[in-house]
Amino acid sequence: MKTPAKSPRKRPAKAGPAPLTHFDGAGQAHMVDVGAKAETTRVARAQGRIRMAPATFAMIQAGSAKKGDVLGIARIAAIQASKRCSDLIPLCHPLALTRVAAEFDLDEKRHRVTLVVTAETVGRTGVEMEALTAVSVGLLTIYDMCKAADRGMVIEDIGLLEKLGGKSGHWKIDDAK
């Protein structure tokens, strides 16, 4: 009598990336329905950098740019961009932001400016896109205001640092590593 061959032991499925929520079952783009989600406090922090020639950095630091206060205008641009995010990102929900803060750090050694934006709301969807859009536009504004002096500026390292709220809870960049 033959013994039946043992079936291979099934391993649990490896967790892959989460499904993309902006596509329906047929693969068509759609705006995610957040109507059933709970309203919670949502916070996101994003960061990016722009590096430049030493003379350009000195001009920004001294506040002597011909077009005016570069960082002050970039701060306003970042805040305004966060409020217009859903006009720029096609499937992004319009949000009533409760707070947006844009903070700059000047790194003299590397001749770069770091911008960190914190966006907050109470709602059914997160504010990651608002924070990321704000960082992008804030840095682009620095480029625009200083391009006559330095067309070689480089915008880099734009990314999410942290998000809080919602079903997925608290996430920090350290969690991704």
N, C-alpha and C positions, 0 to 999 in steps of 0.2 A: 504494500500500500504506500502510495506516494504521500508525503506530507505537503500540504499546500505551501506555496512560497509565501514568505512573509511580505506583507505589503510595506512599502517604505513608510517610515514614520513621517507624518505630516508636520511640517514646521509652521509655526504661526506666521502669517503674512507679515512681511517687513513693512513697517509704517513708511509710506512714501509721502511725497508732498501733498498738502491739502488740495482738494479739488478747487479749480478756479471758479469763483462764485459769479463772475460776470458773464458766464455763458450758460444757456439753458441746455436741456437734454439733447437738442438738435444741433448744438454748437453755435447757436446764434447769440450775438451780444445782447445783453439786457441789463437794465438797472436792477440791482438787488432789492428785493422786497424786505424792508427792515421794519414793517408795520407791527410784527409780532414781538419784536425785541423789546426788552425792558429799557426804560430811560435810566441811564446811569451817568455819573460824572466821568468824562473821558478827557484824558490828557495825553499829548504826544510831544516829545522833544526830538528835534532833528538838528543836524549840524552839517556845515560845509565850510570849505576854505577857498581863498583866492590868494595865490602867491604872485609876486610882482618884483620888479626891479627895486633896488634899494632907494633910489631917488623917488620913485612913486610912493613907496611905503612912507618915506619921510614926509612927503607932501600930505598924505592922508593923516598921518600922526600929528603934524603941525596944524592941520586945518587950513592949509593955504592953497587948495585947489581952486582954479579959476571959476569953476562951476558952483562953488560953495562948499558947505559942510557935507562931505561925502558920506560919512557914517550916519549923520542925522537923516539925510535923504534916503539912504539905503534902509534905515530902520522903518521909515514911513512906507517905503515901497514894499518891504517884507510884510508889514501888517496889512497893507491894502491887498497884496497878492493872496494872503490867507483868506480874506473875505471874498475873493473872486475865484477861488479854486474851482468851484463847480461850473464856472463859465469857461474854464480852460481844459479841464479833464472831463471828457464826454460823459462818463457814467458815474461821476462823483455826485453825491447828494449835496444839495445846498444846506449849510448848517448855520445855526445861530450861535456864533462864537461868543463865549463869555469873557475870554481873556486871550490876548496874544502878546507875548513879550519877545523882543529881539535884542540879544546881547552880543556885543563884539569883544573879541580878545585880540590884541595886537601882539604879534610875535616878532620882536625886533631882530632876533638872531636869524630867523628863516624868511624874513620879509614877507609875512603873510598875515592875513586877517581871517580869523575864524568867526563864523556867525552861528549862534545857537538860538533856535526859535522854539518857544513853548506855546502850544495852542491848547485851549481848553473849551469844553462845551458840556452841557447836560443834554444827552440825546440818545438816539438809538443806533448810532454808527460812530466810528472812531474819527479822530482828527489827524491821522497820520499824513494824509495827502495835503491838508492845509499847512501843516508844519513844514513838510518837504517843499511845497510850492513856495512858501514864504522864504525859505533858505535860498532856493534857486533864484528867485527874483531879486532878493536882497543882494546877492553876490553879482548877479547880472547888472544891477544898478551901479555897483562899485566899478565894474568893468566899463560901463557906459560913461560914467563921469570921468574916468581916468584914461580912456583909450587914446586920447590925443597925446598923452605923455608916454604911454606904454601899451602897445598893441600885443605884447607878448605875455600878458597876464594869463594865468591858468586857474580855472575853477576846478576844484577836485574834492574828492572824499565826501560827497553829499550822501547822507544816509540817516536812517532813523536810529536814534539813541535809546529811546524808551517810549513805551505806551502803557497807559493804565485805563482800566474800565472795561465794561462789557463782559461777555461770556468767557472770553479767553484770558481775562484778568491782566496781570502785570507782566510785561516783557521788557527786558533790557538787552542791549547789544551783547553783554557778556553771556547771556543765556543762549545765544546763537552759536557759540563756539564749542 
